[in-house]
Amino acid sequence: MSVDRVQETEDRDGSEAVATATASVTPSVTASVTAAVRYYSVAPGVRLNVRGGPGTSYSIVRVLPEGARVPIYCQRPGETISGPYGTTNLWDNIGDGDYASDAYVFTGSDGYVASRCS
């Protein structure tokens, strides 16, 4: 199977759905796969600390630059944090073991926008 085309789309709320890939299985059959991961903007002017777990007691694993957009794979409760988008105990899993407080990520919601991390 080979990928013929990948198309990235943007929703009305500014978040992106990671694209639709069209793959050829045989010359006469085409399959379409859509990933459910969406990207969200980090608060303007913020260099966001990404931590190894859902709280400030976890070490900083990297720092995102101003203007970053992040995927949210799942969310989990953790330490309560106050930020530009309110006070919350939700932490967004943005990579393998990488967490950012939802108080700094614009999701347009005060609740879960992704599944709960297991």
C-alpha angles and dihedrals in degrees: 000000000000131000111243100180141002118199124191117208133194124213125222092257090060096254119124128227109216102247146274114257120201114205131187113227095175129350091269101037126070125186126199123208125189121192117214098215114119129195124227133191123251114229113282115266093014126127097202124215112225112206136200092242143007100292146046091259088072117086122260108254097182142341121238117222124240112282094028123155119208136197117232110214095172140335135229138180119257140134115355112248132184117215144142092299098048138270117311144152092214118116123193120223102221099169143352101323092338118130135185126185112256087223087078099042121079106227098150090237139086090213142047117320094174135035120285115265113249 
